[in-house]
Amino acid sequence: MVNVTAEDIRKRQPSQPVDAIRDEPGIWVQKTGSGGGTPIVRGLMGNQVLYLVDGIRINNGRLFSGPNAFFNQVDIGSIDQIEVLKGPGSVQYGSDALGGVIQMRTKTLNRFPESPEYGGMLSGHYSSADEGKYGHGELYYADEDYNALVGGTYFSAENFRTGGDEGVLDNTSLNSRGVMGKVQYQVGEGHVLTLGYLENIRTDVARFDQSKRNQPSGIPRYFTPREDRQIFYLRDSLDRPDSVISHLEPYVYYQKYSGRSDYNVESEADLRKDQTDQDQSHYGGGIQAVTPLLDAVQLAYGLDGRYEYFDEGKIRYTKDKTTGNTTASTPKGKTPDGRYDVVDAFLMADWTPIEKARITAGARFESTHLDSEPEKNDASAGFSVDDLKINERWNSVTYSLGGIYWLTENLALDTDVASGFRAPTYSDVLSFGPFTYGVNVPSPDVSPEKSVSWEIGPRYDSEMFKAQITWFQTWLDDLIDSQPTGGFIDMNDNGVEDPGEATYAKENSGKGWIHGLESSADWQFMESWGAFGSFAWTEGRNDTQDEPLRFIPPPNGVLGLRYQPIVKLRIEAYARLAAAQTQVSSDDQSDPARATDPSVTFPSKTNPPLRDDFSIPGYTTYHVKTSFDIKPSTTVFLLADNLTDKNYREAFSRLDAQGISFTLGLETRF
């Protein structure tokens, strides 16, 4: 378990959630622009990693495979800590938790003072490479019965400058704003009712990859004018340590996502824009409880469910270049409307047979149901409305078994084995439309992905030195992957198949495995000096296709020094190191991330790959983070990133990384 604390978030001065976890061991980040940022956990990403905020799933039936921005659709100013559970978490959290679970916990007062208290906080920072402007404010009130916390965040980034002499990358900008509110009512001793609201609105979300494919207009191929995610929840928490049920927590929530995306294609005769509007409504709830048995066993169990409804509309605007006239039409082929609902139950046992040992075991049953409502225009070429009428249910059972044994007071050995699954999403089964290197067509016959993972390793924890090493092995089965159908859809009506027009369908394409090593250490070797570092190595293969799995990070790590001569001043200097990414699959050869210029097109004769073998070069970059307490309530932050202004690209990212950048931040509490 990786725990990014509130203090970690403060000193890293992130502008969005992914920036807060990028240096944690075993986590790699893929980017397509300032608004993107997909965590890769143990070689898995997208809908194979589960995102949660206050226990509520961000993943839904429309989440697609590969890179996506779901994780960053949460206001970073509202987040107090981020927990990363690496490896299958399906027993605790259900579908999608194959690579891991990333839980964002929002700020909470959790106090009820005898005398009223009130105050607030203002913070902000400016970053030079992207001219990023971030501001956040909070107000709170608390008394013996109630407390309330409200906050708001604003962030704006311009197109950023990359390293060396490469200049500014167009279509890397972002604007976002978020609000949060949380009210707690103390019903009685150990009994708290929490009402929470979160909203994050992102506008003008640009993507660098393929942004210059439309010529001569230069209009980006992909663009997201607006996306809005809202979460509203009510949670009742009751603690009774001496009762049969020591903890009881029922909850209900409502989540809504609305967004618009534009796909622009230019030909000699016209400029065509397919405007897609999505509305996703999710209702959910459940109950969790804890029961102690005797003195050594504790049971945690619960039931929950969710209901999701998806509504998508598509309009095509065609502008004639000769006359300048624009016509609107309804194109054939879109993801049909429909429902996606899930019910599940779980049981986990925690047993301490002796003082030095602890054993955990658990199981979960989950049932997923998909029901589509296609209309005439939803069917693309080669499909009928009946083909898109899906009423399917998938049932899955998962298990976990783990243990920890303390060899000494400070040294312990951990081991776990767990199974995971991912039910096909609405996107897997019914998605239609362009993606990075082709056109998706419906795939009604896919079934759940499955995994089994085992890990083992020692950890040492003392006041002066902390270290952990973990070896893991994951076996994957029934992997869902996009495979070419042999056809194409003429997106620009020029009568020939152009790059990016080949059709792909999802299918359970086979078996594979991933294994690797993760390690981290922190040594306070003098009163004012400390050293820290981490290293991760991962390897993965698709056995059926006899080639590497996609998105396997290169060997990478962090190595640094920490200096705190006085309580008020903290300085960290460190290097990020990454070897070349050489595990290349056949699909990677069509990925813009491998091209010299990802904004133009895929790797080709006129836009060759970075290397002839499609690998991605390694790099070393240098960074410094400092903070100084002007007074107990006010702190100044100064960060310097990529000090040598190196031009480099992080593996799988479809743009070069930012060049040298300085961030100046200020936080004051009142």
C-alpha positions, 0 to 999 in steps of 0.5 A: 500500500502506498499512502500519499499524505496531505503533507506529500501533496503540499510539498509536490504542489500538484495541479491535478491528481496524477501529479501527486503520485507520479514519483511513487514506486511501481507507478508510471504516468502516461500523458497526452497533454496537460489534461491527460495523465493515466497511472500505470500500475504494475503494467496495467492501466485504463479500465484495468485500474480502479479509481475511487473518491471517498469510496465511490467509483469513478470507473463506470461502464463507459470507461474505455481501455488504454489511456484516459483522463478519468483519474484527473476528473477530480479537483486536486484541491479537495484531496487530502490523501491518495492511497494506492493498493497495488495488485488485484483488489477485486475482493475489496472493491469489485470489477476493474481492480486488476492492476490496482486501486487508487483511492482519493480521500477528500478533506474532512474536519472530523472534529466537534469542539466544545466551543465553535471554531472557524477559519480557512486556507488560501493557497496558490502557485505559478509554474513557468513551463506551462504558465500554470496558474493554480488557486484554492480557497477553503472555509470551515466552521465546527461546533459540538454538533456540526462541522462544515467545510467548503472549498473551490479551485481554479487552474489554467495552463497554457501550451507548455514549453518542452526541453532543449530547443524544441519550443512550445507544444501547441494543443497542450493547454487546460482550464479547470475549476472545482468545488467541494462541500462537506457537512458532518452531523454528530448524531451521538457518540461514535455516530456521524452523518456525512453529506458530501458534494464534489464537482470538477469542470474542465474546459478546452481540454487539448490533446497533443497527439495527432493535433496537426493531422488536419491540413491546411486548417490546423484544427485539432483532430480531437478536442474536448470543449467541456466535461463536468463530473459531479458526485453527491453522497450521504454516509452514516458511520456508527462505531460501537466497539463493544457491540456485536456489530462494532462498525456499521456504515450505510451509504448512498450516492449519485454521480453524473458526468456530462461532456462534449467531444469533437472529432474533426476530419479535413478533406480537399472539399470540406471540413467535417466535425462529429460532435458527440455529447455524453450524459452518464447518470449513476445511482449507487448505495450499500452497507458495510459492517464489521463484527469481532469474533472472540479476541483474534478474528474480525469479520468485515462484510457488506452489500452494494449495488449501482445503476448506470444509464448512458445517453449519447448524441452525435451531430455532424457539421460539414463545412463546404470549403468552396461555398463556406456553407455548413450543413448539419446531419445525423451520421450513422454509427454511435454507441447506443443508449442503455443501462449498466447495473451491478450488485455484489456481496463480500466477506473478509476475515482478519485473524491474529492467531499469535502476536507475531502473525496476521492472516487475512482472507476474503471472497466476493460475488459480483453480478454485472448486467448490460442492457442496450437500447439501440436506434436505427441510426446507431448501426454502422456499416455491417451492423443491424439494430438487432446486432446492437441489442444486447442483454447480457449478464456476467457473474464473477467470484474472486478470492484473496489470502494473505499474511504477515509475520514479524520476524523481529520487532522491526522486520516483517515478511508479507505475502498475498495471493488474490484473483481479480476480474474485469467485467466487459464495459459498455465501451468494450461491447458497444463503442463505435467511433475513432480512437488513437490508431483506428475506428472502434466497431461494436464487439457483442461477444466479449467476456470478463478478463481474469487474473491471479496475482501473487506477491511476497517481500520483506519490509523493515520499519524503524525510526531511522530506516524504512525499506520494502522490497516486493516481488509480484507475479500476475497471470492474465486470462481472457484479455480483451484487446482491439483486433483489426477486422480487415475493413475500414471506414472512410472517415473523410469520404475520399474513397481510399483507406487512410491511416487511422481508418482501419476498423478494430473490434474487441475480443478476448485475445488470449493469456499473458503474464506480468512480473516485477520487482518494486522497492523503496527506502528512506534513511535518516542518517543524520539529524538534518540529513536523509536519503531516499530512493525507489526502484521498479522493474516490470516485464510482461508478455502476451503468450497467445500472440507471443509478444510483449504486452503493451504499456509495460514501463521501463526500469525506473526509479528515484534517488534523492537527498533531504536536508532540514537544517531548521524546522522551518526549512525543508529541501529535497534534491532528487533525480528521476531515472528511467531506462529505455522502454524496449518491450515493443508489441506489434500494436506499438508500431501504430502508436503516435507515442513512438513517432518523432512527432506524435501531433502529425500522424503515426510512425511512417516514412515521413514521420519516423519512430524515435528509434528504428526498433520503436523503443523509447530512449531512457533519461535522467532528470534532476529536481529540487523541492523546497518549502519555508515556513514564514510563520506557523500559518504561512508557507512558501514553496519553490520547486525546480523541475528538469533542471538541465532542460533535457528534451525527453519523452516518458514512455507511452506519452504522446508528447515530449515532457516539459522543459525546465520549470520553476514553481512558486507557491504560497499557502496561508491558514487563518 
